[in-house]
């Protein structure tokens, strides 16, 4: 073959590759939807793919650059994604027209990552019956039953902090609070003493770190599932099953088998999975494999400990910066403590008004999951517009950007719990505050998360004053490699024992 033929071949291949990566780039323009100009191979996601910028910060830029648009069209590599900003359109997607947006469109691959087949990511066919059967675990009645178990973990949490503060060193709060929430999840959902607070070598805490650690392996799997799903099949033959996958599958199945053999009943999350395993017909024609069962326990563990520990540590970060808010909250905690003779209950904590405002304002500034994703089940035309999108269209709702919009939340960088007085809340569209999502696919464990978070904050603030220190990172910088909202460099604070005499 001559040089000319080789050159022609290279040109032909180059043109074919270029066409492949740009053939969709007219998608939004043809529908009259504005958005940034994509580039071949990356779309609009160059800085995200290269891990120079978090998806969260990218969406804030898009949101602000297209301030007057209700919807914006972007591309992840060559895939068109619609970003929704308008509150009424969001309500239609999450609630009114939910059946047309029941799929989260969240990437999972059962061979590359077996535990990704969980409630958060599953397609509607398997999600719906599983959600129905798992929901009773999270009722207020069940939560009241769990309250004493959470309180016991909180007492151990208090003792652990006492040891840490005696060293008079800055405390990394994300690791501290993750140990507490790991023990809570272990006791309440698994009936297992995970010992994250008492044992520095706790296997469950080590697994928790591995789940969210932005290692190259974790990032590669996540990026491939999101941007190169066709490549996941190849990777599944190259990359071995992760340690986390093997550990949780083994622990969940062994726990179920042990309870069956010893006739142990705890009425917790594991028992619910155990009943489903005994009676798979309750799920219709869904194949209930050991992996599918383990995946549900895995996501409750992972989401349950990480999102709550993140919220506690973010709350402490803001309280350390805003001492007047911290003092006011501590005053409410002490008043309630005296009023009820030191006996906090599920009902007492629900009535703590300022604590609730602080909690909500923390989630306003720092929603652990910074965007909601949906995928159309059929073609869809948005109300009041001529905009039509096809079946299987990815739709994103940028929670973080919405909750930082100065037109919705004046001075959004200011930590102000008074944004959540009843009067002020009534002035905002309910779709402008979505830390737990909304509609049928909202967070199934929201009640549980609220209470383990509030109890953790109470235990710390009743006994300690939280302050910034030389290792505290101000301003807060979002980690570019993580899906869950995570600060780069951790959250280091100083805790000083409060003298209550």
N, C-alpha and C positions, 0 to 999 in steps of 0.2 A: 504494500500500500504506500503510495507516494505522500509527500508532505502536504500537498494540496488536499488530498482526501482526508488525511488526519485532521487538518485544520477545519475542514468543512464539518467533520464529525464533532469536533469540540464545540464549534459554533452552534450546531444543531442541538447538542445536549444542553449547552448553556441557555439557548432560547427556550427549550422545553422546560428546564428548571425554573427559568424566570417566569414563564407563562404560568406554571403550576403555582408559584408563590404569589402571583399578582392577579390571577384570573378572577378572584372574588372581590377585588378592591373597588369595584363599581357598585357593590351591593347596597350600601347606604345612600350613595349619591343618587342612584336610580329611584330611590324611595323618598327623596327629598329630605333626608335626615342629615344634619350637619355632624361633623366630627373631624378629628385631626387626620392629617395625611399619613397613611401607613407607609412603611418601607419594606421591600422584599425580604423575606426570611424572618422578620420580626413583627411585622404589623406595627402596632403602636407600643409593643411590649419590650422593646430593646433593653431598656434599663432594668426592667423587672427580671427578664430572662438572664441577664448578665449579673443579677443580684446587686445592682448598684442602688436600687430603689425598691421599697416595699410596694405591694399592690395597693395598700392603704393610701400611701402618699401619692401614688400615681393617680388614683381615683379622685383624690382631693384636687389635684391639678386639673383634671378633666372637668370636674364639677364646677370649679371656679372659672375656668377659661370659657365655659359655655353657660354662663350665668343665666342668660335669658331663654335657654332651651329647656323644654320639659323632658326631652329624650335626646341622647347623644349616641352616635354610632362609632364604635371602635373595633379594632381587630387584634386578636391574640394570635400571633403568627399570621395565618391566612383565614382564620375563623372569625366571622362577624359576630360581635356581641353588642347588645343594646343596653345602655345604661339609663335607668329610669330615675328621674328626679322629681316628677310631679306627684304630690301626695294622693290625689284621687286615682291616678293610674296605678300607683303602688297598692292602694286599697283594693282595686279591681283584681290585681294579680294575686295578692295574698288571700283575699277573702271572697269578694263577689264572684269572680270568675275562676276560683281556685281549681275547679275540675280541669280547666284548660292549661293550668300551670302547676299541676300536682307533682311533677318531676322536678327535683332540685337540680338536675343536670350536673350533679357532682361526680367527678371521675372516680371510678373504682375498677379494679381488675382482679377477679377472684383467683387467678393463678399467680400473678406477680405479688399480690398483697391480699391474701385470703381474708384478713380481718377488716378489710375495707368494705365488706358487704354488711354494713351496719345501718341502723335506723336512720341516721343522719343522711346517708348517701343513697339508700336503696331506691329503685324505681317503684312507682306506685303499686304495681301488682303485689309485690312482697311487703312494701312499706305499710299499706293500709291495714291488713289483718294483724301484722306484728304490733303496730301502734295500738290497735284496739285491745290486744291481749296484754300489752305491757303497761298501758295507762293506769290501771288500778293501783300499781305500786306507788304512784306519785300523788295520790289523793291527799287532801288535808288530813283526813282521818289517819292514814298510814304515817304521815309526817309527824303527827302528834305521838304516835307509838314509837317513832324513831328518836323523838326529841331527847329522851334520857340518854340514849346511846351517843348522840352528838355531844351532849353536855359532858359525858364522861371523857370523850376525846378532848374536849375543850379544857377540862381540868388538867389533863396530862400536858396539853399545849402550854398552859399557864406555868406548870412546873418546869417545862423545857426552857421557856423564855427566861425564867429565874436563873437557870444555869448559864445561859448565854450572856445575860446582862452582867453577871458577876465578873466576866472577863473584861468588861469596860472597853469593848471594841465595836466598830460599826457592824451592823447585822445585815446580811443579804436577805431581804424580806421575801423575795419570791421563793427561795429555797425553804425558808422557815415556814411560810404559810402552806407550801405544797406538802410538807410533811404532815401538817395538821389535817388538810383535806384528804390526803391519801389514807390516813388512819380512819377518818370519818366514813369514806366510801367503803373501805374494807370491812368495817364493823356493820354498817347499815345495809349494804348491798350484797356482800359476799359472806358475811358471818365469819370473816377471817381476821385475826389479829395481824395486821400488816407491819406494826412496830416501826413505822417510819420515824416517830419521835424518839423512841427509846433505843433504837438500834441504828447506828450510823451505816451499817452494812445491810440494811433492809433490802431484800430482793425486789419487793414491789416498788420501793422508791427509786431503785436503780432502773427498773423498767420504765417508770414514769419519766425519768430523765431521758431515756433512750427514745421514747415515743416522739418527744418534741425537740430533741437536740437537732439543730440544723447541720447534721453531718452531710458529707457529699453523697453518701448512699441514700439518705432520707430525701435530700433535695432532688437527686436524680430521679428517684421513684416518683416524687410528687410532680416534677416538671414533665416527665414523660406521660403520666396519666392525664395531665392537663393539656399539654401541647402536642404530644406525639402518641396518642392512644394506640395507633397501629404498631408502634415499636415495643409496646408493653409485652406482647406475646413473645418477641425475640428475647427481651430482657429476662422474662420468667425462666428461660432455659439457662441463662448465663448467671444471674444473681441468685444465690441461695436464699431460702426462707430466712427471714430475719429472726433474731433471738426473741424479739417481742412476740412475733407470731407463734413461734413454738411454745413459748412460756405460757401465754394466755390460753391457748387451746388446751394445753395439758392441765393447767390449774382448774379451769372451768369444768372440764369433763371429769376430772378426778374428784372435785368437790361435789358434783351432782351424784356421781357413783357412790361416794362415801355416805352421803345423806340417805340415798336409797338403801344401802346395805345396813345402815344403823337406824333407819326410821326416824331421822331428824327432820323436824319441821320448824322453820323460822318465819315463814310468810314474807320473805324478802325477795329481792330481785332474782337471786339464784333459784329460789323455790318456784318462782313464776316460770323461769326457763325450764326448770325440771318438769313442771306440769305439761308444758308444751311438748317436751321430748316424749313424755308418756302418752300424750294425746295429740299427735300431729294433725289428726283430722280436723281439729279446731281451726287450723289455718287453711283449710280448703285443699287445693291441689299443689300447694307449695312444698317443695322438697326440703324437709328440715334436717339438714346435715349437722354434724358436730361443729363444723367450721362456722355455719350460719348462727348457731346457738352461741358459740364462743365470741363471735363478732359483736353480738348485742351486749354481752357483759363487758367486752373490751371498750366499746364506745362509752358506756356508762362510767366505767373507771376513768378513762382518759379525759372525757369532757367534764366529768364531775369533779375531778381534783384540779385540773388545770385552769378552767375558766373561773372557778371560785377563788382559787389561790391567787390568780392574776388580779381579780377584783379586790381582794383584801389588800394586797400589796400596793395596788394603784391608789386605793383609798388612803392607806397610811402615807403614801408619798404626798398626796395633796394635803392631808391633815398636818403633815410636818411643815409644809410650806405655808399653810394657812392656820396659824396657831389659834386665832380667835374662833374659827370653826371647830377646831379640836376641843377647845375649852368648853364651848357651848354643848358639844356632844357629850363630853365627859360629865358635865353637870346633869344632863338628862339621865345618863346611865346611873349615876350615883343616886339621883332622886328615886328612880325606879327600884334600885337595889334596896334602899331604905324602906320604901313603901311596901315592898313585898318580902321584907325580912330576909333579903339575900336569895330568895327563891324565884329565879327566873323560870317562866313557863313559855310554852308556845304562844299562848294568848297574850302574855305580858309583852313579849318582844314584838308581836304584831302591832301593838298599840304605841310603840315608841316612834313618835312622829318625826322628830329631828333625825334620828338614826335612819329612818326610811328615806328622808330627803337626801342625806349624805350618800346613802347607798345608790339612789337613783342618779344623783349628779355624777358619781364616780362612773357609772355605766354610760352616762351621757358623754363624758369626755373620753372614756376608754371602753367601748364595747368590745368584749373579747373576740367576737367574730365580726370583723369590720365590714363585711358585705354579705348580702343574701343572694343566692343564686337560684334561678328557676329555668326550666326549659319547656317550651310550648308542646302540648300534646296534640295540637291541631293548628291549622292556620288561624290567625287571630287579627282582628281589626280593633284598634284602640278607640274607646268611646270619644266622640267629639272630634275625631280626626279621620283622615283618609289613609292613615298609615297601616299597612297590612304586613304582618310578618309570617313566615311559613312555619310549618311543623318542624320541631326539633331546633327552634331558634333559642340560643342562650340569652338570658336576660339577667342583668345584675342590678341590685339595689344597694347603693353605696351608703350604708348606715353611718359609718364614721364621718363621711363628708357632710351628710345631712345634719348630723348632730353637732357639727362644728360650723354650721352656716350662720354668719352674723345676722342675717335677716330673720332667722328663726330663733336663734339664741344670741341676743346681744352680748358683745364682748365674750365670745365663745371660749377663749383661753382662760378666762377667769373662772375659778371654782366657786360656784354660788348655789348652795342647796336651796335657796329661796325660789329658784326657778320651778320648784316642785311643790309650791303651795297649791291648794285646790283651785284658787282663783286664777293663778298664772297658767296652770295646766289647761284650764278650760279655753284659754285663748289660742292654743296650738292645735293643729291637726294631729289626731292620734298617730298617724303614720310618720310623724316626724320624731318619734321616739320608739326605736325597735331593737333594743339590745337582746330581747328574747324572741325576735321575730313576731309574727302574728298569723292568725288563721289556723287551719287544721295542721299545718306543719310547723307550728311554733315549737319552742323548746319544751320537750316533755318533762324535763327535770327542773323547770324554773322555780317551783316552790321550794324544792330541796336546796337548790343553789342559794336562794335568798336567805334561808335560815342558817345554813352552815356558815355563810359569809357573815351575817349579822352577829352570830354567836362568837365567831372568831374575833371580830372587831371589838365586841363588848369586853371579852377577856383581856385583850391587850390594853384598851384605853382606860378601863377601870383601874388598872394597876401601873400603867406606864405612860409617861409623856414621850411622844415621838418627835424627834427633831432631825433636821438635815445635818449632814456632816461633810467632811472634806471629800468623801467618796461619792456623795450624792450627785447624780448626773442631772444638771439643770441647764438647758431645757431637756425634756423627755424626747428621746430619739427612737423612732420605730425601727425594729430590726428588719433588714431587707430580705431575710431568707425564710421568715416564718409566716404561716397562715393565721394562727392565733396572734392577736395583737401582743407584741412582746417588746420590752425596752432593750435597746442595745446596751450591754454592760451591766444589766441587773439593776436592782433598786437597793441601795445601801442607805440605812438610816441608823440613828442613834436612839436607844430606848433608855429612859431614865425612870427609876422607880418613883412612883407618886407617893408622897407622904399625906395620908388621909386623916391624920390626927387633928 
